[in-house]
Every structure is written in structure tokens, then in C-alpha cells.
């Protein structure tokens, strides 16, 4: 199952286009608006086309930012999952990690998902991850 963080993607694309139109009509004359407009367009298009989280039967993958690498985590590697409002914090330790290694954390922002997709994502994640790792905080 693929979930995309495209809730604000169209707004980013539209704002980037509007800024480019303003720059070309000499309303804004410095190079900073061009850079910001291009960054908004790239980020908006990336959010529309790239999956935020992909859930498989025994692992999940996530890419949190365009320049960041992929996180691939087996459900068996998860030590704790905290759900607090608009975020899910996933603590995991690779199976081949050193004995005393501290768990790593992935912070998934549910606000990035569309409202209709949030509950579907949480239900799918609950169905795949071990029930003993879930902890709800306020």
C-alpha cells in the first residue's frame, strides 16, 4: 500500500507558479524569489509523484524529504511506536546492529497525508506491525 504526502502539494505548485509569474512581470526583481519559486515547484511535484510511506507485508519504506535517503524497516525491528496526535514516532533497531546500540527514530507526520488517508494508513500499519510495540501518548 502506498501513501503520498500530497495534502499541500497543489498549494506549493500554485504558489510557485504565481511567484514565477510575478518575477517575470518585474513585480519582484531579485533572484531570491526565483529560487524560492523553483524550490516550491520541485517540492510540490515531488510530493505529488513520490510515495511518502509504502507498506509491504513484512517491512515498510519511507522517504521523508527529496534529498534524504530511503528508510527500509522490517516490522520485526520495531521496538516501540508512539502515536501522538499528528505524528507517529517509530523506534527501531536493525537486526544486525551492535548489542548496546540505541534505537533509531523515524517521525512520520500524519498531517502530510490527506484526512481520508490517515485512518486508512493507521489501520494498515496496526495490521502489519506487532501489537506489543504500540504506545499512545497525549
MOMOUR-V989273 format. One record per residue. N is the residue number from 0. RES is the residue in one letter. NEAR is the number of other ideal C-beta (glycine too) atoms within 12 Angstrom. Layout:
BEGIN
<<N	RES	NEAR> <N	RES	NEAR>>
END
This chain:
BEGIN
<<0	X	21> <1	X	22> <2	X	34> <3	X	26> <4	X	33> <5	X	26> <6	X	24> <7	X	23> <8	X	27> <9	X	19> <10	X	18> <11	X	28> <12	X	26> <13	X	19> <14	X	23> <15	X	30> <16	X	20> <17	X	21> <18	X	27> <19	X	23> <20	X	17> <21	X	19> <22	X	22> <23	X	15> <24	X	12> <25	X	10> <26	X	13> <27	X	19> <28	X	12> <29	X	14> <30	X	11> <31	X	13> <32	X	24> <33	X	20> <34	X	17> <35	X	22> <36	X	28> <37	X	22> <38	X	22> <39	X	27> <40	X	26> <41	X	22> <42	X	28> <43	X	28> <44	X	22> <45	X	27> <46	X	31> <47	X	23> <48	X	18> <49	X	27> <50	X	26> <51	X	39> <52	X	38> <53	X	24> <54	X	28> <55	X	20> <56	X	14> <57	X	16> <58	X	24> <59	X	36> <60	X	24> <61	X	34> <62	X	27> <63	X	24> <64	X	19> <65	X	18> <66	X	11> <67	X	13> <68	X	12> <69	X	20> <70	X	26> <71	X	20> <72	X	34> <73	X	23> <74	X	28> <75	X	19> <76	X	28> <77	X	34> <78	X	29> <79	X	24> <80	X	34> <81	X	23> <82	X	25> <83	X	17> <84	X	14> <85	X	17> <86	X	22> <87	X	37> <88	X	27> <89	X	33> <90	X	23> <91	X	30> <92	X	23> <93	X	19> <94	X	15> <95	X	9> <96	X	14> <97	X	10> <98	X	7> <99	X	7> <100	X	15> <101	X	13> <102	X	22> <103	X	19> <104	X	21> <105	X	32> <106	X	23> <107	X	33> <108	X	24> <109	X	27> <110	X	19> <111	X	32> <112	X	32> <113	X	22> <114	X	14> <115	X	12> <116	X	25> <117	X	27> <118	X	15> <119	X	20> <120	X	35> <121	X	27> <122	X	15> <123	X	23> <124	X	35> <125	X	21> <126	X	17> <127	X	27> <128	X	34> <129	X	19> <130	X	13> <131	X	13> <132	X	27> <133	X	25> <134	X	19> <135	X	16> <136	X	13> <137	X	7>>
END
